Amino acid sequence: AFSSRWTEARRTSLETEVPKVYGLPDLRAVFHRVYGEGLSRREIAAAARTVDEQAEAGDRVAIGCLRTAADELAALALDVIGELHMQELTFPMIAIGSVAQKSRLWWERLCERVVAVAPHAEPIIPPVRPVIGAALLGMKRLGIGWTPELVARIVETQRPFLAQLG
């Protein structure tokens, strides 16, 4: 976003949208906030939703941001796959975290890169939050079986709460 005014190729809606995330008037104020005051990882990550929205709307720079981020994680995943000789194994690749679960473009790019090397990887976006998965595992440990009706009810019940979280 900071280089948006340099050339036409670098023009991006992030120039105006990122400051809105932080309630700031412009990128200059964002720069001072990031590099002067410092932002926590959580505060920096707050811009991810905006980047994703702008990428989905076709902003080339935002799309590039998501691709670069997915490529970085894919490089690490490919290192692990190679070190553990998992290229021909079947294994789940589970989306954890809001970017993985909410950014279609990011998740598709990551999956594309991993599946190119490990074609039997099984990308999964869980229908419930990790804490719900942990509760289900606890129920299983207590001998309470999971029925399709139980899982469907849990998924349906959590929707209003997830909508409030955004």
Secondary structure in CASP SS format (residue, H / E / C, confidence):
PFRMAT SS
TARGET T0000
AUTHOR 0000-0000-0000
METHOD secondary structure of the structure
MODEL  1
A C 1.00
F C 1.00
S C 1.00
S C 1.00
R C 1.00
W C 1.00
T C 1.00
E H 1.00
A H 1.00
R H 1.00
R C 1.00
T C 1.00
S C 1.00
L H 1.00
E H 1.00
T H 1.00
E H 1.00
V H 1.00
P H 1.00
K H 1.00
V H 1.00
Y C 1.00
G C 1.00
L C 1.00
P C 1.00
D C 1.00
L H 1.00
R H 1.00
A H 1.00
V H 1.00
F H 1.00
H H 1.00
R H 1.00
V H 1.00
Y H 1.00
G H 1.00
E H 1.00
G C 1.00
L C 1.00
S C 1.00
R H 1.00
R H 1.00
E H 1.00
I H 1.00
A H 1.00
A C 1.00
A C 1.00
A H 1.00
R H 1.00
T H 1.00
V H 1.00
D H 1.00
E H 1.00
Q H 1.00
A H 1.00
E H 1.00
A C 1.00
G C 1.00
D C 1.00
R H 1.00
V H 1.00
A H 1.00
I H 1.00
G H 1.00
C H 1.00
L H 1.00
R H 1.00
T H 1.00
A H 1.00
A H 1.00
D H 1.00
E H 1.00
L H 1.00
A H 1.00
A H 1.00
L H 1.00
A H 1.00
L H 1.00
D H 1.00
V H 1.00
I H 1.00
G H 1.00
E H 1.00
L C 1.00
H C 1.00
M C 1.00
Q C 1.00
E C 1.00
L C 1.00
T C 1.00
F E 1.00
P E 1.00
M E 1.00
I E 1.00
A C 1.00
I C 1.00
G C 1.00
S H 1.00
V H 1.00
A H 1.00
Q H 1.00
K H 1.00
S C 1.00
R H 1.00
L H 1.00
W H 1.00
W H 1.00
E H 1.00
R H 1.00
L H 1.00
C H 1.00
E H 1.00
R H 1.00
V H 1.00
V H 1.00
A H 1.00
V H 1.00
A C 1.00
P C 1.00
H C 1.00
A E 1.00
E E 1.00
P E 1.00
I E 1.00
I C 1.00
P C 1.00
P C 1.00
V C 1.00
R C 1.00
P H 1.00
V H 1.00
I H 1.00
G H 1.00
A H 1.00
A H 1.00
L H 1.00
L H 1.00
G H 1.00
M H 1.00
K H 1.00
R H 1.00
L C 1.00
G C 1.00
I C 1.00
G C 1.00
W C 1.00
T C 1.00
P H 1.00
E H 1.00
L H 1.00
V H 1.00
A H 1.00
R H 1.00
I H 1.00
V H 1.00
E H 1.00
T H 1.00
Q H 1.00
R H 1.00
P H 1.00
F H 1.00
L H 1.00
A H 1.00
Q H 1.00
L H 1.00
G C 1.00
END
